[in-house]
Amino acid sequence: MYEHPYLTYQVSAVEIERIAQAAERRRIVAENPSRIVAREGLLTRMLRRAAPAKQNRPVAPAEAPCVTGARCVPLEA
């Protein structure tokens, strides 16, 4: 029913710490802009994983011999 002062103090202390950490991160980013690397978005990563495996694997040259001994099918370019 009533909030204990200790709980309020702890919440305030955690919020102040988070604000200080965020300010420190912003300061580091402002001082070192060349170290920032753009990250791909969630949608881009999901679409790349969902793409067919044929698009993701490297294409072998057409004149390469079949190494496995199995039936070789020429790759489409």
JOHUJO-V531469 format. One record per residue. N is the residue number from 1. RES is the residue in one letter. SS is DSSP state (H for helix, E for strand, C for the rest). PSI is psi in whole degrees, -180 to 180 (* if undefined). D_LAST is the distance of its C-alpha to the last C-alpha in Angstrom with 1 decimal. Layout:
n = (N	N)
res = (RES	RES)
ss = (SS	SS)
psi = (PSI	PSI)
d_last = (D_LAST	D_LAST)
This chain:
n = (1	2	3	4	5	6	7	8	9	10	11	12	13	14	15	16	17	18	19	20	21	22	23	24	25	26	27	28	29	30	31	32	33	34	35	36	37	38	39	40	41	42	43	44	45	46	47	48	49	50	51	52	53	54	55	56	57	58	59	60	61	62	63	64	65	66	67	68	69	70	71	72	73	74	75	76	77)
res = (M	Y	E	H	P	Y	L	T	Y	Q	V	S	A	V	E	I	E	R	I	A	Q	A	A	E	R	R	R	I	V	A	E	N	P	S	R	I	V	A	R	E	G	L	L	T	R	M	L	R	R	A	A	P	A	K	Q	N	R	P	V	A	P	A	E	A	P	C	V	T	G	A	R	C	V	P	L	E	A)
ss = (C	C	C	C	H	H	H	H	H	H	H	H	H	H	H	H	H	H	H	H	H	H	H	H	H	H	H	H	H	H	H	C	H	H	H	C	C	C	C	C	C	H	H	H	H	H	H	H	H	H	C	C	H	H	H	H	C	C	C	C	C	C	C	C	C	C	C	C	C	C	C	C	C	C	C	C	C)
psi = (-47	143	139	140	-30	-42	-45	-41	-44	-42	-43	-42	-41	-42	-41	-40	-42	-41	-41	-41	-41	-40	-39	-42	-43	-37	-43	-42	-41	-34	-26	64	-23	-16	-5	128	129	138	142	148	167	-43	-42	-44	-41	-40	-36	-39	-32	-13	150	150	-27	-35	-27	-24	151	147	126	152	149	-30	3	136	156	121	-30	-19	-7	177	123	131	126	140	143	143	*)
d_last = (71.3	71.9	69.4	70.5	70.6	68.7	65.7	65.7	66.0	63.1	60.8	61.8	61.2	57.7	56.8	58.3	56.2	53.0	53.8	54.6	51.3	49.4	51.4	50.6	46.9	47.1	49.1	46.6	43.7	45.8	46.7	43.2	40.7	38.3	37.9	36.6	32.9	31.4	30.3	27.6	29.2	29.6	27.5	24.5	24.8	25.3	22.2	20.0	21.6	21.2	17.5	15.6	14.9	11.2	11.0	13.5	12.4	10.9	7.7	9.3	9.1	8.7	12.4	13.7	16.4	16.9	19.6	20.9	22.2	20.9	18.8	15.4	12.5	9.3	6.4	3.8	0.0)
